[in-house]
């Protein structure tokens, strides 16, 4: 058993018979994120890389924009009454130049597909915090087609549980720079961009983001917060994700499976033909 999974004894039923055996299941535990001691969010996540998760969350919410905006991220193992609950809280102390307004946090809006907020107004609110992509540099279609296989090989916990989403950032040479898995799609991406923020690697202006699942508006705005010009997913995008990509200048690719893919926004560099989409 690891921090990312738990082992259960289950009753397995199959054409060959039935019986008890062990099964690895992806862990899901709450994490409370505090800023200057004030609780700002509780997310259900897979334990691990919690400092990155908090940093990425605050970046995508516009609370921080650079490493110096974070003075310290402390994990609080002793706040709970029982050992099973410990480690589920992080507190972020901001640097002198960071301006924290708890009322501006919007995760509760962006995380719901039925929030009732006008799509155009929601998109415009994001551009108030993050600049649009001026130059979208990404891989050609042939290189991009090889990314899902590399992602699958690197997904260690998914191989055991089959229950986690993954986000991975690829460098211009097509190699994985960082990969994170989580039960939540947005958490996996927060961990990835938090890793880049804490390492002083933002913006990721010549990198590509690959997502293992559906591409939502929230994931696109998080990618924009990290300056990522090209976002690809193995599954489908939502309509608002497509509209956002076309407004932000990002390249958006969905249904990336084998040698086929759909380019919903932006374009891929030409190689053996143009697979570019319309903006």
C-alpha positions as CSV (number, residue, x, y, z in Angstrom):
1,X,0.0,0.0,0.0
2,X,1.2,3.6,-0.7
3,X,-0.1,7.1,0.0
4,X,-1.8,7.1,-3.4
5,X,-3.7,3.8,-2.9
6,X,-5.3,1.5,-0.4
7,X,-5.6,-2.2,-0.5
8,X,-9.0,-3.9,0.1
9,X,-10.0,-7.5,0.2
10,X,-12.8,-7.9,-2.3
11,X,-15.1,-10.7,-3.6
12,X,-14.0,-11.2,-7.3
13,X,-16.5,-12.6,-9.6
14,X,-15.4,-13.8,-13.1
15,X,-16.3,-16.5,-15.7
16,X,-13.6,-18.6,-14.1
17,X,-15.2,-18.6,-10.7
18,X,-15.4,-16.4,-7.6
19,X,-13.3,-15.8,-4.5
20,X,-11.6,-13.3,-2.3
21,X,-8.5,-11.4,-3.4
22,X,-6.8,-8.1,-2.8
23,X,-7.4,-5.0,-4.9
24,X,-5.7,-1.6,-5.0
25,X,-8.0,1.4,-4.9
26,X,-7.1,5.0,-5.5
27,X,-7.1,7.0,-2.2
28,X,-9.4,10.0,-1.8
29,X,-9.0,12.2,1.3
30,X,-9.9,15.8,2.0
31,X,-7.3,18.5,2.0
32,X,-8.0,21.9,3.7
33,X,-6.0,24.8,2.1
34,X,-5.5,27.8,4.3
35,X,-3.9,31.1,3.5
36,X,-2.5,33.1,6.4
37,X,-4.4,30.8,8.7
38,X,-7.7,31.5,6.9
39,X,-9.5,28.5,5.3
40,X,-10.1,29.1,1.6
41,X,-10.9,25.6,0.2
42,X,-11.3,22.0,1.0
43,X,-10.5,19.7,-1.9
44,X,-10.9,15.9,-2.3
45,X,-7.6,14.7,-3.5
46,X,-5.2,11.8,-3.6
47,X,-2.6,12.4,-0.9
48,X,0.9,13.3,-2.2
49,X,2.5,16.5,-3.5
50,X,0.1,18.6,-1.3
51,X,2.4,21.6,-1.3
52,X,2.3,21.6,-5.1
53,X,-1.4,21.3,-5.1
54,X,-1.8,24.3,-2.8
55,X,0.6,26.4,-4.9
56,X,-1.1,25.5,-8.1
57,X,-4.5,26.2,-6.7
58,X,-3.4,29.7,-5.6
59,X,-1.7,30.4,-8.9
60,X,-4.8,29.5,-10.9
61,X,-7.0,31.6,-8.6
62,X,-4.7,34.6,-9.1
63,X,-3.6,34.8,-5.5
64,X,0.1,34.3,-6.4
65,X,2.0,34.7,-9.6
66,X,5.6,34.0,-8.8
67,X,7.6,32.0,-6.3
68,X,8.4,35.0,-4.2
69,X,4.7,35.5,-3.5
70,X,4.9,32.4,-1.3
71,X,7.0,32.7,1.8
72,X,6.2,29.2,3.2
73,X,3.9,26.3,2.7
74,X,3.5,24.2,5.9
75,X,1.9,20.9,6.1
76,X,0.1,20.5,9.5
77,X,0.3,16.9,10.6
78,X,-0.9,17.5,14.2
79,X,-4.1,19.4,13.7
80,X,-6.4,16.4,13.8
81,X,-7.5,14.2,16.6
82,X,-6.7,10.8,15.0
83,X,-3.7,9.6,13.1
84,X,-5.8,8.8,10.0
85,X,-6.8,12.5,9.7
86,X,-3.4,14.0,10.1
87,X,-1.6,15.5,7.1
88,X,-4.8,16.8,5.6
89,X,-4.2,20.5,6.0
90,X,-1.7,23.0,4.5
91,X,-1.2,26.6,5.4
92,X,0.3,29.0,3.0
93,X,2.2,32.1,4.3
94,X,2.5,34.8,1.6
95,X,5.4,36.9,0.7
96,X,5.5,40.6,1.4
97,X,4.4,41.6,-2.1
98,X,1.4,39.3,-2.4
99,X,-2.1,40.8,-2.1
100,X,-4.6,38.3,-0.6
101,X,-8.3,38.9,-1.0
102,X,-10.3,35.8,0.2
103,X,-13.4,37.1,-1.5
104,X,-11.8,36.9,-4.9
105,X,-11.4,33.1,-4.8
106,X,-13.6,31.5,-7.4
107,X,-13.0,27.8,-7.3
108,X,-16.6,27.1,-6.2
109,X,-17.7,28.8,-9.4
110,X,-15.3,27.2,-11.9
111,X,-15.6,23.7,-10.5
112,X,-19.3,23.4,-11.3
113,X,-20.7,23.0,-14.8
114,X,-24.1,24.2,-13.6
115,X,-22.9,27.3,-11.8
116,X,-25.2,29.6,-13.8
117,X,-22.5,32.0,-14.8
118,X,-22.6,33.4,-18.3
119,X,-19.8,31.7,-20.3
120,X,-18.6,35.0,-21.9
121,X,-18.5,36.8,-18.5
122,X,-16.6,33.8,-17.0
123,X,-14.0,33.9,-19.8
124,X,-13.5,37.6,-19.5
125,X,-13.0,37.3,-15.7
126,X,-10.1,35.0,-16.3
127,X,-8.4,37.3,-18.8
128,X,-8.4,39.9,-16.0
129,X,-5.8,37.8,-14.2
130,X,-3.8,36.1,-16.9
131,X,-2.5,37.3,-20.3
132,X,-3.5,35.6,-23.5
133,X,-1.0,33.5,-25.5
134,X,0.7,35.7,-28.1
135,X,2.7,32.9,-29.8
136,X,1.5,29.3,-29.6
137,X,4.5,27.0,-30.1
138,X,3.7,23.3,-29.9
139,X,4.7,19.9,-31.3
140,X,3.7,18.8,-34.8
141,X,1.0,16.2,-35.1
142,X,3.3,13.2,-35.5
143,X,5.2,14.0,-32.3
144,X,2.1,14.8,-30.4
145,X,0.6,11.4,-31.4
146,X,3.2,9.7,-29.4
147,X,2.5,11.5,-26.1
148,X,-0.4,9.3,-24.8
149,X,1.8,6.2,-24.9
150,X,4.5,7.9,-22.9
151,X,1.8,9.1,-20.4
152,X,0.4,5.6,-19.9
153,X,3.9,4.1,-19.2
154,X,4.6,6.8,-16.6
155,X,1.2,6.4,-14.8
156,X,2.4,4.1,-12.0
157,X,-0.7,4.4,-9.7
158,X,-3.2,4.2,-12.6
159,X,-1.7,0.8,-13.5
160,X,-2.5,-0.4,-10.0
161,X,-5.9,1.1,-9.5
162,X,-7.3,2.3,-12.9
163,X,-8.9,5.1,-10.9
164,X,-6.8,8.2,-11.3
165,X,-6.6,11.2,-13.7
166,X,-3.2,12.4,-14.9
167,X,-1.7,15.7,-16.1
168,X,1.7,15.7,-17.7
169,X,3.9,18.5,-19.1
170,X,6.1,17.7,-22.1
171,X,9.1,19.7,-23.1
172,X,9.8,20.8,-26.8
173,X,11.7,17.5,-27.3
174,X,8.7,15.4,-26.4
175,X,9.9,14.3,-23.0
176,X,7.8,14.4,-19.8
177,X,9.0,17.1,-17.4
178,X,6.5,16.4,-14.7
179,X,3.5,14.1,-14.3
180,X,1.0,14.0,-11.4
181,X,-2.0,11.7,-10.8
182,X,-5.0,12.4,-8.7
183,X,-8.7,11.4,-8.3
184,X,-9.5,14.9,-9.3
185,X,-8.6,16.2,-12.8
186,X,-8.1,19.8,-11.5
187,X,-6.0,18.5,-8.6
188,X,-3.6,16.7,-10.9
189,X,-3.2,19.9,-12.9
190,X,-2.8,22.0,-9.8
191,X,0.0,19.7,-8.7
192,X,1.8,20.0,-12.1
193,X,1.6,23.8,-12.3
194,X,2.4,24.1,-8.6
195,X,5.6,22.1,-9.2
196,X,6.5,24.5,-12.0
197,X,5.7,27.6,-9.8
198,X,7.7,26.4,-6.8
199,X,10.6,25.5,-9.1
200,X,10.7,28.9,-10.7
201,X,9.9,27.4,-14.2
202,X,6.9,29.6,-15.1
203,X,5.7,30.4,-17.7
204,X,5.8,27.1,-19.5
205,X,5.6,29.0,-22.8
206,X,7.2,26.3,-25.0
207,X,5.7,23.2,-23.3
208,X,2.6,21.0,-24.0
209,X,0.1,19.8,-21.5
210,X,-1.5,16.4,-21.9
211,X,-4.6,15.5,-19.9
212,X,-5.9,11.9,-19.5
213,X,-9.6,12.8,-19.4
214,X,-12.2,15.3,-20.5
215,X,-10.9,18.9,-21.1
216,X,-13.0,21.4,-19.2
217,X,-13.0,25.2,-19.1
218,X,-11.4,25.1,-15.6
219,X,-8.4,23.0,-16.9
220,X,-7.9,25.5,-19.8
221,X,-7.8,28.5,-17.5
222,X,-5.3,26.7,-15.2
223,X,-3.1,26.0,-18.2
224,X,-3.3,29.6,-19.2
225,X,-2.3,30.7,-15.7
226,X,0.9,28.6,-16.2
227,X,1.4,30.1,-19.7
228,X,1.0,26.8,-21.5
229,X,0.2,27.4,-25.2
230,X,-0.8,23.8,-26.2
231,X,-3.3,21.6,-24.4
232,X,-4.1,18.1,-25.6
233,X,-6.5,15.5,-24.2
234,X,-7.3,11.9,-24.8
235,X,-11.0,12.6,-24.4
236,X,-13.4,15.4,-25.4
237,X,-13.3,19.1,-24.6
238,X,-16.4,21.0,-23.4
239,X,-17.9,23.8,-25.5
240,X,-16.7,26.4,-23.1
241,X,-13.2,25.0,-23.1
242,X,-13.1,25.4,-26.9
243,X,-14.5,28.9,-26.7
244,X,-11.9,29.8,-24.1
245,X,-9.0,28.3,-26.1
246,X,-10.0,30.4,-29.2
247,X,-10.2,33.5,-27.1
248,X,-7.0,32.9,-25.2
249,X,-4.8,32.0,-28.2
250,X,-4.2,28.5,-27.0
251,X,-4.0,25.4,-29.2
252,X,-6.6,22.8,-28.1
253,X,-6.5,19.2,-29.2
254,X,-9.0,16.5,-28.2
255,X,-9.6,12.8,-28.9
256,X,-5.8,12.3,-29.2
257,X,-5.8,8.6,-29.9
258,X,-3.3,6.8,-32.1
259,X,-2.6,8.9,-35.2
260,X,-6.0,10.7,-35.1
261,X,-6.9,13.9,-33.2
262,X,-9.3,16.8,-33.4
263,X,-7.8,20.3,-33.4
264,X,-10.5,22.6,-31.9
265,X,-8.5,25.8,-31.6
266,X,-5.2,27.1,-32.8
267,X,-3.0,24.9,-35.1
268,X,-0.2,22.4,-35.0
269,X,3.0,23.0,-37.0
270,X,2.9,21.6,-40.5
271,X,4.5,18.2,-41.2
272,X,3.3,16.0,-43.9
273,X,0.1,18.1,-44.2
274,X,-1.7,20.7,-42.1
275,X,-3.9,19.5,-39.3
276,X,-4.6,23.0,-38.1
277,X,-8.0,24.0,-36.7
278,X,-9.9,27.2,-37.0
279,X,-9.6,30.1,-34.5
